[in-house]
Amino acid sequence: MKNYQPTDLIKFASRTGRWTVKKINNMPTLYTTNLGSYLRFKVSNAKKCQITVLPNQDSLSPSQVFAFRIDGGKWQRAQASLEKIDIPLDSILHTIEIMAAGNSDIDEVWQGNEGFAIKNIYLDNGAIMAAPQRPVVNFIGDSITAGCWVVGNHPAADYRPETNYAGICADLLNVDSVRIAYSAGGVLRPATGGVPTADVFLGKIDNQTLWTPNHPDLNVINLGVNDRRFPLTQFIAAFDLFIQQVKLTFPHAPLAIMIPFSQTFASAIRTIATKHNCSIIETKTWHHSFTDGLHPDQAGAITEGKMLAQALQPLLSQFSVQ
């Protein structure tokens, strides 16, 4: 039997999410504030894999949720309030993924340490190994990219970062993905949970934890809809600066800019993308369907994920795994 601690897990976790090792209640945890952050690893010779998590949501929030799957199969979901997530295995080699998959807008992720926390992973036998590396895509955005409100209007329970448009797209492209997205956030509007605007959250996991930028093969931005109540001139200035910041942060990665599904600020975004030699992903004809007029439902997310994968494939073909 073996217990893998956060310091063991961080070695491969940082490839597939904005994870850090952080003490919560005086206990080291593998910690993230991002829905869609996940672990991907191989397990051999084990019949039982048990993941111990910390129920770390706000006292007024529903339980956080984690999702897991085996060998790219159907995702299953488990409430963090159960504290232990058991994954039955059969001793042969398997690929396991576990994702931060549900929280609430009132979880104080930025200043209150109310993000997702994994204590350890236990195997009854065998060993954990890093999964083979795949190309890396960063998805930068808001609640739509984070995976909120996909199957209904219940926080946490109805979130689906694992099968929202970014999750579907990453699966179709067979890439590792990193989600840099917070509910309600924009280049001018702060996000929920105390999270600041995109120019600040790009480089930090929370107010006291810097994020060391990764080395993606591609960056994808889907921002703007939450800034719709700000004047156009203000949005243009802030969005232009943010695009410059992303290009400086990831100097070797191409940047694809999506027109928001709502087509908010579409003309301005096209102009800025062209100015900075970024690919423009047009989304108007993608047959969207929504839970609330703004957030894609599951059918819409599947369609959008397929369309985005088709658009991004040519941008990835020239890059090898790093």
C-alpha positions in Angstrom: 0.0 0.0 0.0 1.1 3.5 -0.6 -0.1 7.0 0.2 0.8 9.8 -2.2 1.0 13.2 -0.6 0.5 16.6 -2.2 4.3 17.0 -2.6 4.3 13.8 -4.6 1.2 14.7 -6.7 2.3 18.3 -7.6 5.1 16.9 -9.8 2.6 15.9 -12.5 -0.5 17.9 -11.4 0.8 21.2 -12.6 0.6 20.0 -16.2 -3.2 19.8 -16.1 -4.3 22.6 -13.9 -3.3 25.5 -11.7 -2.4 23.5 -8.6 -0.2 24.4 -5.7 0.7 22.8 -2.3 -1.1 24.8 0.3 -1.8 24.3 4.0 -5.5 24.3 4.9 -6.3 23.7 8.5 -2.6 23.2 9.1 -2.5 20.3 6.7 -0.8 20.3 3.3 -3.2 19.8 0.4 -3.0 19.8 -3.3 -4.9 23.0 -3.9 -6.6 24.9 -6.8 -9.1 27.7 -7.2 -10.0 26.7 -10.8 -12.9 24.6 -11.9 -11.5 22.3 -14.5 -8.1 21.7 -12.9 -7.4 18.0 -12.9 -4.9 15.3 -12.3 -4.1 12.7 -14.9 -2.0 9.7 -14.0 -1.5 6.0 -14.6 -2.0 3.3 -12.0 -0.8 -0.3 -12.2 -1.3 -3.4 -10.0 -3.9 -1.7 -7.8 -7.4 -2.9 -7.0 -8.3 0.2 -5.0 -7.5 3.8 -5.5 -8.9 6.1 -2.8 -8.7 9.9 -3.1 -9.1 11.8 0.2 -10.4 15.4 -0.3 -11.1 18.2 2.1 -14.7 19.6 2.1 -13.6 23.1 1.8 -16.5 25.2 0.6 -18.0 28.2 2.3 -20.3 27.4 5.3 -23.3 28.7 3.2 -22.4 26.7 0.1 -23.4 23.3 -1.2 -20.7 20.7 -1.2 -17.9 21.0 -3.6 -17.8 18.3 -6.3 -15.0 16.3 -7.9 -15.4 14.3 -11.1 -13.4 11.3 -12.1 -13.1 8.8 -14.9 -11.1 5.8 -15.9 -9.4 5.3 -19.3 -11.3 8.2 -20.8 -14.6 6.6 -20.0 -17.8 8.2 -18.7 -17.2 10.9 -16.0 -18.6 10.1 -12.5 -19.1 12.8 -9.8 -18.6 12.7 -6.1 -19.3 15.2 -3.4 -16.4 16.5 -1.4 -18.5 16.3 1.7 -18.0 12.5 1.5 -14.2 13.1 2.0 -13.2 9.9 0.4 -13.6 9.0 -3.3 -13.2 5.3 -4.0 -12.2 4.2 -7.5 -12.3 0.4 -7.9 -9.7 -1.1 -10.2 -8.6 -4.5 -11.4 -4.8 -4.6 -11.1 -4.1 -3.8 -14.8 -2.8 -0.5 -16.1 -5.4 2.3 -16.1 -5.4 6.0 -16.7 -7.2 7.9 -13.9 -8.4 11.5 -14.1 -9.9 13.5 -11.2 -11.2 17.1 -11.7 -12.3 20.0 -9.6 -15.9 20.0 -10.9 -18.3 22.0 -8.7 -18.3 24.9 -6.3 -20.3 28.1 -5.6 -20.0 31.8 -6.4 -19.9 32.5 -2.7 -16.9 30.3 -2.0 -14.2 32.8 -1.1 -11.5 31.3 -3.3 -9.3 34.4 -3.6 -8.9 35.5 0.0 -10.6 32.9 2.1 -8.8 29.6 1.1 -12.1 28.1 0.0 -10.8 26.4 -3.2 -10.5 22.7 -3.9 -8.2 20.6 -1.7 -6.9 17.0 -2.1 -5.2 15.5 0.9 -3.7 12.4 -0.5 -4.2 9.4 -2.9 -4.0 5.9 -1.5 -3.3 2.7 -3.4 -3.7 -0.7 -1.9 -0.9 -1.9 -4.2 1.2 -0.9 -7.2 2.2 2.6 -8.1 1.1 5.9 -9.6 3.0 7.1 -12.7 2.7 10.3 -14.7 0.6 9.8 -17.8 2.2 10.4 -21.2 2.5 14.0 -22.0 0.2 15.5 -24.6 0.1 19.0 -26.1 -1.1 21.6 -23.6 -3.9 24.1 -24.3 -4.7 26.9 -21.9 -8.4 28.0 -21.8 -8.7 31.5 -20.4 -12.2 32.8 -19.7 -15.2 33.2 -17.4 -18.0 30.9 -16.0 -18.7 29.6 -19.6 -15.1 28.3 -19.8 -15.0 27.2 -16.2 -18.1 25.0 -16.8 -20.8 26.6 -14.7 -24.6 26.1 -15.1 -24.3 23.5 -17.8 -27.1 21.2 -16.7 -29.3 23.5 -14.6 -29.4 26.4 -12.1 -28.0 24.6 -9.0 -24.5 25.7 -8.1 -21.9 23.0 -7.9 -24.3 20.2 -8.7 -25.1 21.5 -12.1 -21.6 22.6 -13.1 -19.8 20.4 -15.7 -16.2 21.6 -16.4 -15.6 18.0 -17.4 -18.1 18.2 -20.3 -18.4 21.9 -21.1 -17.2 23.2 -24.4 -13.5 23.4 -23.2 -13.6 19.9 -21.8 -15.2 18.4 -24.9 -12.7 20.3 -27.1 -9.7 19.0 -25.2 -11.0 15.4 -25.4 -11.5 15.6 -29.1 -8.0 17.1 -29.7 -6.5 14.6 -27.2 -4.6 17.4 -25.4 -3.8 18.3 -21.8 -5.7 21.4 -20.8 -5.3 24.1 -18.1 -8.4 26.2 -17.2 -7.7 29.8 -16.2 -11.3 30.9 -15.7 -13.5 32.3 -13.0 -17.3 32.9 -12.8 -18.5 36.4 -13.8 -14.9 37.6 -14.6 -13.8 39.8 -17.4 -11.1 42.3 -18.3 -13.1 45.0 -16.5 -15.4 43.2 -14.2 -14.1 41.3 -11.2 -15.1 37.7 -10.9 -17.1 36.1 -8.0 -15.5 34.6 -4.9 -13.4 37.8 -4.4 -11.5 37.1 -7.6 -10.2 40.2 -9.4 -10.1 41.0 -13.1 -8.4 38.8 -15.7 -5.2 40.8 -15.8 -4.7 39.9 -12.1 -6.0 36.3 -12.0 -3.9 35.3 -15.0 -0.7 35.3 -12.8 -2.1 34.2 -9.5 -4.0 31.2 -8.0 -5.2 33.4 -5.2 -4.3 36.7 -3.5 -1.2 35.1 -1.8 -0.2 32.5 -4.4 1.6 33.4 -7.6 1.2 31.0 -10.5 4.3 30.1 -12.4 3.2 30.3 -16.1 3.3 27.0 -17.9 4.5 26.4 -21.5 1.4 25.8 -23.5 1.3 24.8 -27.2 -1.7 27.1 -27.6 -3.7 29.7 -25.7 -7.5 30.2 -26.2 -9.3 33.3 -24.8 -13.1 33.5 -24.4 -13.8 36.8 -22.6 -15.9 39.8 -23.0 -19.5 38.9 -22.2 -19.2 40.0 -18.5 -17.9 43.3 -19.6 -21.0 44.1 -21.6 -22.2 46.9 -19.2 -18.9 48.9 -19.6 -18.4 51.5 -22.3 -16.9 50.2 -25.6 -13.9 52.5 -25.4 -13.1 51.2 -21.9 -13.4 47.6 -23.1 -11.2 48.1 -26.1 -8.4 49.6 -24.0 -8.6 46.8 -21.3 -8.9 43.9 -23.8 -6.0 45.2 -25.9 -3.8 45.4 -22.8 -4.9 41.9 -21.7 -4.0 40.4 -25.1 -0.5 42.0 -24.8 -0.2 40.6 -21.3 -1.1 37.1 -22.5 1.4 37.2 -25.3 4.2 38.4 -23.0 3.3 35.7 -20.4 3.4 32.9 -23.0 5.8 34.3 -25.6 6.2 31.0 -27.6 2.5 30.0 -27.8 0.1 31.1 -30.5 -3.1 32.8 -29.3 -6.6 32.1 -30.6 -9.3 34.6 -29.6 -12.9 33.4 -29.6 -15.8 35.7 -30.3 -18.0 35.3 -27.2 -21.0 33.0 -27.9 -23.3 36.0 -27.2 -21.3 38.0 -29.8 -20.6 40.7 -27.2 -18.0 43.3 -28.5 -17.5 41.0 -31.5 -16.3 43.8 -33.9 -13.9 45.2 -31.3 -12.5 41.8 -30.5 -11.9 41.0 -34.2 -10.0 44.3 -34.6 -7.8 43.7 -31.6 -7.1 40.1 -32.6 -6.1 41.2 -36.1 -3.9 44.0 -34.7 -2.0 41.4 -32.6 -1.8 38.7 -35.3 -4.0 36.3 -33.3 -6.3 33.7 -34.8 -10.0 34.7 -34.6 -12.5 31.9 -33.8 -15.9 32.9 -35.1 -18.8 31.4 -33.2 -22.0 33.0 -34.5 -23.1 29.9 -36.5 -22.4 27.2 -34.0 -26.0 26.3 -33.1 -25.9 27.3 -29.5 -28.4 26.3 -26.9 -28.4 27.7 -23.3 -29.6 27.0 -19.8 -30.3 30.6 -19.1 -29.8 32.5 -22.4 -26.1 33.0 -21.6 -24.5 29.7 -20.4 -24.4 26.8 -22.8 -26.4 23.7 -21.8 -25.0 20.2 -22.3 -26.2 19.9 -25.9 -24.8 23.4 -26.7 -21.5 22.6 -25.0 -21.0 19.4 -27.1 -21.7 21.3 -30.3 -19.4 24.2 -29.3 -16.6 21.8 -28.3 -16.7 20.0 -31.6 -16.7 23.3 -33.6 -13.8 24.7 -31.5 -11.8 21.5 -31.9 -12.1 21.8 -35.6 -11.0 25.4 -35.5 -8.0 24.7 -33.2 -6.7 21.5 -34.9 -4.7 23.4 -37.6 -3.1 25.6 -34.9 -1.9 22.5 -33.0 -0.7 20.3 -35.8 2.6 22.2 -36.1 3.5 21.8 -32.4 4.9 18.9 -30.6 4.5 17.8 -27.0 6.7 19.8 -24.6 
